Amino acid sequence: MNFSSLIISFAISFALLMIAVTVHEFAHGLTAYKLGDSTARLSGRLTLNPLAHIDPFWTVLLPLVLFITTNGSFVFGAAKPVPINYLALRNPKKDIIWIGLSGPFANLILAFIISGVLKFVPLSGILAYLLFKLLTINVVLGIFNLIPVPPLDGSRVLMGLLPEDLSRQYVKLERYGFIILFVFIWLGFFDRILWPLVNSVIRIMGVAF
């Protein structure tokens, strides 16, 4: 793949990634708002405008580096986390579970909707390819965020399930969370666990490209 093709391919992948992370963060903010916390709305994050969710490193630099180093075969990133005021929630211990699950579930629901379009609407060529790519990105984002390592959403779910004393100890891992995640990636987590799960979910959806 030459450089110009690589840039065009990255621009397309980045645009699709922004759709997925925007839906993800909007779901977090909307769920928190419904459960009593207006922080996301007051900070301008309860929106489907992608610009409100961009983080310079996780949304731009990381996807670009991954895309270039894998010669265009892989792109992944994250948005700026939606701010949550746990004290404003009506039932913080239970509500944090729903807030944590809302982002990944939104991505998986969007992926299932796309799968329905691909199965029942006669599409071909570039449009079908783009929709399948968007489906795949949503499945990856949904499954990856369910990993119970802070600050991923799975950690919020686990925090809500653990007893209060263990939950306070567990949250201290957040300062090391990204180091842990990079170790997982270095050890081949994506190839050995994540991609097989992603492929299994896509097969369940009954689509292929």
C-alpha positions as CSV (number, residue, x, y, z in Angstrom):
1,M,0.0,0.0,0.0
2,N,1.6,3.3,-1.1
3,F,1.5,6.4,1.2
4,S,-1.4,8.2,-0.4
5,S,-3.5,5.0,-0.3
6,L,-2.5,4.6,3.3
7,I,-3.7,8.1,4.2
8,I,-7.0,7.7,2.4
9,S,-7.6,4.4,4.1
10,F,-6.7,5.9,7.5
11,A,-9.1,8.8,6.9
12,I,-11.9,6.3,6.2
13,S,-11.1,4.1,9.2
14,F,-10.8,7.2,11.4
15,A,-14.2,8.5,10.3
16,L,-15.8,5.1,11.1
17,L,-14.0,5.0,14.4
18,M,-15.4,8.4,15.3
19,I,-18.9,7.2,14.7
20,A,-18.4,4.2,17.0
21,V,-16.7,6.1,19.9
22,T,-19.3,9.0,19.7
23,V,-22.2,6.5,20.0
24,H,-20.3,4.8,22.9
25,E,-19.7,8.0,24.9
26,F,-23.1,9.4,24.2
27,A,-24.6,6.2,25.6
28,H,-22.6,6.7,28.8
29,G,-23.7,10.3,29.2
30,L,-27.3,9.6,28.4
31,T,-27.5,6.7,30.9
32,A,-25.8,8.8,33.6
33,Y,-28.3,11.6,32.9
34,K,-31.3,9.3,33.2
35,L,-29.9,8.0,36.5
36,G,-29.6,11.5,38.0
37,D,-26.2,12.9,37.0
38,S,-26.2,15.9,34.7
39,T,-22.5,16.3,34.5
40,A,-22.2,15.1,30.9
41,R,-25.0,17.4,29.7
42,L,-23.6,20.4,31.6
43,S,-20.1,19.8,30.1
44,G,-21.4,19.6,26.6
45,R,-20.8,15.8,26.3
46,L,-24.4,14.7,25.9
47,T,-24.1,15.0,22.2
48,L,-23.6,13.0,19.0
49,N,-21.2,15.7,17.7
50,P,-17.9,13.8,17.4
51,L,-15.8,16.9,18.0
52,A,-17.0,17.0,21.6
53,H,-15.5,13.6,22.3
54,I,-12.0,13.9,20.7
55,D,-8.9,13.3,22.8
56,P,-5.6,14.3,21.1
57,F,-3.8,11.1,22.1
58,W,-6.4,8.3,22.3
59,T,-8.6,9.5,19.5
60,V,-6.0,10.8,17.0
61,L,-2.4,9.8,17.8
62,L,-3.0,6.3,18.9
63,P,-5.1,5.2,15.9
64,L,-2.7,6.9,13.6
65,V,0.3,5.1,15.1
66,L,-1.5,1.7,15.1
67,F,-2.6,2.2,11.5
68,I,0.8,3.1,10.2
69,T,2.7,0.4,12.2
70,T,0.3,-2.3,11.0
71,N,0.5,-1.0,7.4
72,G,-3.2,-0.2,7.4
73,S,-4.5,-3.5,8.7
74,F,-5.6,-2.3,12.2
75,V,-7.0,0.9,13.7
76,F,-8.2,1.3,17.3
77,G,-8.7,4.2,19.7
78,A,-10.9,5.7,22.3
79,A,-12.7,9.0,23.0
80,K,-12.3,11.4,25.9
81,P,-14.2,9.7,28.8
82,V,-17.5,11.3,29.7
83,P,-17.3,12.9,33.1
84,I,-19.4,11.1,35.8
85,N,-20.3,12.5,39.2
86,Y,-21.0,9.3,41.2
87,L,-22.4,11.3,44.1
88,A,-25.2,12.6,41.9
89,L,-26.4,9.2,41.0
90,R,-29.6,8.0,42.7
91,N,-28.0,4.6,43.5
92,P,-24.3,4.9,42.8
93,K,-23.4,1.2,43.5
94,K,-26.0,-0.1,41.1
95,D,-26.1,2.8,38.6
96,I,-22.3,2.6,37.8
97,I,-22.9,-0.9,36.5
98,W,-25.5,0.3,34.0
99,I,-23.4,3.3,33.0
100,G,-20.4,1.0,32.4
101,L,-22.5,-1.4,30.3
102,S,-24.3,1.3,28.3
103,G,-21.3,2.2,26.1
104,P,-20.4,-1.4,25.0
105,F,-24.0,-2.3,24.6
106,A,-24.6,0.7,22.4
107,N,-21.8,-0.4,20.1
108,L,-23.1,-3.9,19.9
109,I,-26.7,-2.8,19.3
110,L,-25.4,-0.5,16.4
111,A,-23.4,-3.5,15.1
112,F,-26.6,-5.7,15.1
113,I,-28.6,-2.9,13.3
114,I,-25.8,-2.7,10.6
115,S,-25.9,-6.5,10.3
116,G,-29.6,-6.3,9.6
117,V,-29.0,-3.8,6.9
118,L,-26.3,-5.9,5.3
119,K,-28.5,-9.0,5.4
120,F,-31.8,-7.5,4.2
121,V,-30.9,-4.5,2.0
122,P,-29.3,-5.3,-1.4
123,L,-25.9,-3.5,-1.1
124,S,-22.6,-4.1,-2.8
125,G,-19.3,-2.6,-3.5
126,I,-17.8,0.2,-1.4
127,L,-21.0,0.9,0.7
128,A,-21.3,-2.7,1.8
129,Y,-17.6,-2.7,2.6
130,L,-17.8,0.5,4.7
131,L,-20.8,-0.8,6.6
132,F,-19.1,-4.1,7.4
133,K,-16.0,-2.2,8.5
134,L,-18.2,0.0,10.8
135,L,-19.8,-3.1,12.2
136,T,-16.4,-4.7,12.9
137,I,-15.2,-1.5,14.7
138,N,-18.3,-1.4,16.8
139,V,-17.9,-5.1,17.8
140,V,-14.2,-4.6,18.7
141,L,-15.0,-1.4,20.7
142,G,-17.8,-3.1,22.5
143,I,-15.9,-6.3,23.5
144,F,-12.7,-4.5,24.3
145,N,-14.3,-2.1,26.7
146,L,-15.9,-5.0,28.7
147,I,-12.4,-6.0,29.9
148,P,-12.4,-5.3,33.7
149,V,-9.2,-3.2,33.7
150,P,-9.6,0.4,34.7
151,P,-10.4,2.8,33.1
152,L,-12.3,0.5,30.7
153,D,-16.0,0.0,31.1
154,G,-15.7,-3.5,32.4
155,S,-14.0,-2.0,35.5
156,R,-17.0,0.1,36.3
157,V,-19.2,-3.0,36.2
158,L,-16.8,-4.8,38.5
159,M,-16.6,-1.9,40.9
160,G,-20.4,-2.0,41.2
161,L,-20.4,-5.7,41.9
162,L,-17.5,-5.8,44.4
163,P,-18.0,-5.1,48.1
164,E,-17.2,-1.4,49.0
165,D,-13.8,-2.1,50.6
166,L,-12.6,-4.2,47.7
167,S,-14.0,-1.7,45.2
168,R,-12.0,1.1,46.8
169,Q,-8.8,-1.0,46.5
170,Y,-9.6,-2.0,42.9
171,V,-10.1,1.5,41.7
172,K,-6.5,2.3,42.7
173,L,-5.4,0.1,39.7
174,E,-6.6,2.9,37.4
175,R,-3.2,4.7,37.5
176,Y,-1.6,1.5,36.1
177,G,-4.5,0.6,33.8
178,F,-3.0,1.7,30.5
179,I,0.3,0.0,31.3
180,I,-1.7,-3.2,32.0
181,L,-3.5,-2.9,28.7
182,F,-0.3,-2.3,26.7
183,V,1.2,-5.4,28.4
184,F,-1.9,-7.4,27.3
185,I,-1.5,-6.1,23.8
186,W,2.2,-6.9,23.8
187,L,1.4,-10.5,25.0
188,G,-0.9,-11.0,22.0
189,F,-4.2,-10.4,23.6
190,F,-5.7,-9.1,20.4
191,D,-4.6,-12.0,18.3
192,R,-5.3,-14.8,20.8
193,I,-8.5,-13.6,22.6
194,L,-10.1,-10.4,21.2
195,W,-10.2,-11.2,17.5
196,P,-11.6,-14.7,18.0
197,L,-14.4,-13.2,20.1
198,V,-15.0,-10.5,17.6
199,N,-15.1,-13.1,14.8
200,S,-17.5,-15.2,16.8
201,V,-19.9,-12.3,17.4
202,I,-19.8,-11.4,13.7
203,R,-20.6,-15.0,12.8
204,I,-23.6,-15.0,15.2
205,M,-24.8,-11.8,13.4
206,G,-24.7,-13.9,10.2
207,V,-22.7,-11.4,8.0
208,A,-19.4,-11.6,6.1
209,F,-17.5,-9.6,3.6
